[in-house]
Amino acid sequence: MARRPDPTRKPALLQQTIAYLADKPLSSLTFRSLAKALDVSTFTLVYHFGTRAELVREIVRINARGASPEEAAMLPFDTLEDYFSSLAQSWRWTQLPENLHRQRLELEAGLLEAVERDELSITRDYFVRWIEMGTAALVALGVERGAAEVEARLLVNMFHGVQFDLVLNHDREASNAVFEAAIAHHRSRIEALADQATHR
């Protein structure tokens, strides 16, 4: 009788991999080096993840900011306050000390995709979906679609930029100040664009 797969094995290996990468670049990750570090066979890694690209996908997926685009899209954005509350919640997740390492891996994965475009696409996919989600939220709040797409992309770019600053410099006070200033600017833009669309 065949042994049943252990459903906890893959999540455990994933968490061990993230811990292993605490002081190593994502680009150095190979099944051989990881298997040696975790004291498992390369077959075990292949069995659970298939390929290195799939393992990187899993790392990015588990490191996504608090909620995946699909989960975040289900959050209520009935009012402007709901929308900005969700942005503040996402930033608070970013501020948690244990998430700095996770964000570094997410940023690294994005840079790897710029080189390994055929193998990796998850960070680009998330980027597109975050913009789509932001656009839909802003349209629902009364912003014209063309302007909403620009503002959503600007917001995602800002978020990644401040996140990079935080990961690189570990200066929470400075990063918070920049984030708050950017959000204040974003709010004034959205309020003006929604008002403009209402009076057309």
C-alpha positions as CSV (number, residue, x, y, z in Angstrom):
1,M,0.0,0.0,0.0
2,A,1.4,3.4,-1.1
3,R,2.3,5.9,1.6
4,R,0.0,8.9,1.7
5,P,1.7,12.3,1.0
6,D,2.2,14.4,4.1
7,P,0.2,17.7,3.4
8,T,2.4,19.6,5.9
9,R,5.7,18.7,4.2
10,K,5.6,21.2,1.3
11,P,4.7,24.2,3.6
12,A,7.4,23.2,6.0
13,L,10.0,22.9,3.2
14,L,8.9,26.3,2.0
15,Q,9.4,28.0,5.4
16,Q,12.8,26.3,5.8
17,T,13.8,27.6,2.3
18,I,12.8,31.2,3.3
19,A,14.8,30.8,6.5
20,Y,17.8,29.4,4.5
21,L,17.7,32.5,2.2
22,A,17.8,34.9,5.2
23,D,21.5,35.7,4.4
24,K,21.7,34.5,0.8
25,P,20.6,36.0,-2.6
26,L,17.7,34.4,-4.3
27,S,19.8,34.1,-7.5
28,S,22.1,31.6,-5.7
29,L,19.2,29.2,-5.0
30,T,19.6,25.8,-6.5
31,F,17.9,22.5,-5.6
32,R,21.3,21.0,-5.0
33,S,22.5,23.7,-2.5
34,L,19.1,23.8,-0.8
35,A,18.8,20.0,-0.5
36,K,22.2,20.0,1.2
37,A,21.3,22.8,3.6
38,L,17.9,21.2,4.5
39,D,19.4,17.7,4.7
40,V,16.9,16.3,2.2
41,S,17.3,14.8,-1.3
42,T,17.0,16.8,-4.5
43,F,14.2,14.3,-5.4
44,T,12.2,15.6,-2.4
45,L,12.4,19.1,-3.7
46,V,11.6,18.1,-7.2
47,Y,8.6,16.1,-5.9
48,H,7.2,19.0,-4.0
49,F,8.1,22.0,-6.3
50,G,8.8,20.5,-9.7
51,T,11.3,23.1,-10.8
52,R,13.4,26.0,-9.4
53,A,11.0,28.4,-11.1
54,E,8.0,26.9,-9.3
55,L,9.9,27.1,-6.0
56,V,10.5,30.8,-6.6
57,R,6.8,31.3,-7.5
58,E,5.9,29.7,-4.2
59,I,8.3,32.0,-2.3
60,V,6.8,35.1,-3.9
61,R,3.3,33.9,-3.4
62,I,3.8,33.3,0.3
63,N,5.6,36.6,0.7
64,A,3.0,38.7,-1.0
65,R,2.0,41.8,1.0
66,G,-0.6,40.6,3.5
67,A,-3.0,39.5,0.8
68,S,-2.8,38.3,-2.8
69,P,-4.4,40.5,-5.5
70,E,-7.3,38.0,-5.6
71,E,-7.8,38.3,-1.8
72,A,-7.4,42.1,-1.8
73,A,-9.9,42.4,-4.6
74,M,-12.5,41.0,-2.3
75,L,-12.0,43.8,0.3
76,P,-14.8,46.4,0.4
77,F,-14.0,49.6,-1.4
78,D,-17.4,51.2,-1.1
79,T,-15.9,54.5,0.0
80,L,-12.7,56.5,-0.3
81,E,-12.1,55.8,3.4
82,D,-12.3,52.0,2.7
83,Y,-9.8,52.4,-0.1
84,F,-7.2,54.3,2.0
85,S,-7.8,52.1,5.0
86,S,-6.7,49.1,2.8
87,L,-3.6,50.9,1.7
88,A,-2.7,51.7,5.3
89,Q,-3.3,48.1,6.3
90,S,-1.0,46.9,3.5
91,W,1.7,49.4,4.7
92,R,1.4,48.3,8.3
93,W,2.1,44.7,7.1
94,T,5.2,46.0,5.4
95,Q,6.4,47.6,8.6
96,L,6.4,44.3,10.6
97,P,10.1,43.4,11.3
98,E,9.7,39.8,10.2
99,N,8.4,40.9,6.8
100,L,11.6,42.8,5.8
101,H,13.3,39.6,4.8
102,R,10.2,38.5,2.9
103,Q,10.0,41.8,1.0
104,R,13.7,41.5,0.0
105,L,13.0,38.1,-1.5
106,E,10.0,39.5,-3.4
107,L,12.1,42.4,-4.8
108,E,14.9,40.0,-5.8
109,A,12.4,37.7,-7.5
110,G,11.2,40.7,-9.6
111,L,14.8,41.5,-10.7
112,L,15.4,37.9,-11.6
113,E,12.4,38.0,-13.8
114,A,13.9,40.8,-15.8
115,V,16.7,38.4,-16.8
116,E,14.8,35.0,-16.7
117,R,11.7,36.3,-18.5
118,D,10.8,32.9,-20.0
119,E,11.1,31.0,-16.8
120,L,9.7,33.4,-14.2
121,S,6.7,35.7,-14.5
122,I,4.9,35.6,-11.1
123,T,6.1,39.0,-9.9
124,R,5.1,40.6,-13.2
125,D,1.8,38.9,-13.0
126,Y,1.2,40.2,-9.5
127,F,2.3,43.7,-10.6
128,V,-0.3,43.6,-13.4
129,R,-3.0,42.3,-11.1
130,W,-2.3,44.9,-8.4
131,I,-2.7,47.6,-11.1
132,E,-5.9,46.1,-12.4
133,M,-7.2,45.9,-8.8
134,G,-6.3,49.5,-8.1
135,T,-7.8,50.6,-11.4
136,A,-11.1,48.8,-10.6
137,A,-11.2,50.3,-7.1
138,L,-10.7,53.8,-8.4
139,V,-13.2,53.5,-11.2
140,A,-15.7,52.3,-8.6
141,L,-14.9,55.5,-6.6
142,G,-15.8,57.6,-9.6
143,V,-12.4,58.1,-11.4
144,E,-12.4,57.9,-15.2
145,R,-10.8,54.7,-16.3
146,G,-7.8,56.2,-18.2
147,A,-6.9,58.4,-15.2
148,A,-7.5,55.5,-12.8
149,E,-5.0,53.2,-14.7
150,V,-2.4,55.9,-14.5
151,E,-3.0,56.6,-10.8
152,A,-3.1,52.9,-10.0
153,R,0.3,52.3,-11.7
154,L,1.7,55.4,-10.0
155,L,0.6,54.0,-6.6
156,V,2.0,50.5,-7.2
157,N,5.3,52.1,-8.3
158,M,5.4,54.3,-5.3
159,F,4.7,51.4,-3.0
160,H,7.5,49.3,-4.5
161,G,9.9,52.3,-4.3
162,V,9.3,53.0,-0.6
163,Q,9.4,49.3,0.1
164,F,12.8,49.1,-1.6
165,D,14.0,52.1,0.5
166,L,12.9,50.3,3.7
167,V,14.5,47.0,2.8
168,L,17.7,48.7,1.7
169,N,18.1,51.3,4.5
170,H,16.0,49.9,7.4
171,D,14.9,53.4,8.2
172,R,11.3,53.0,9.2
173,E,10.8,56.7,10.3
174,A,12.0,58.0,6.9
175,S,10.0,55.4,5.0
176,N,6.9,56.2,6.9
177,A,7.3,59.9,6.3
178,V,7.6,59.3,2.5
179,F,4.7,56.9,2.4
180,E,2.4,59.3,4.3
181,A,3.4,62.2,2.0
182,A,2.8,60.0,-1.1
183,I,-0.6,58.8,0.2
184,A,-1.6,62.4,1.0
185,H,-0.7,63.4,-2.6
186,H,-2.5,60.3,-4.0
187,R,-5.6,61.2,-2.0
188,S,-5.7,64.8,-3.3
189,R,-5.3,63.5,-6.8
190,I,-8.1,60.9,-6.5
191,E,-10.5,63.4,-4.8
192,A,-9.9,65.9,-7.6
193,L,-10.3,63.3,-10.4
194,A,-13.5,61.9,-8.9
195,D,-14.9,65.4,-8.6
196,Q,-13.8,66.2,-12.1
197,A,-15.6,63.1,-13.4
198,T,-18.8,64.0,-11.5
199,H,-19.0,67.5,-13.0
200,R,-18.6,66.4,-16.6
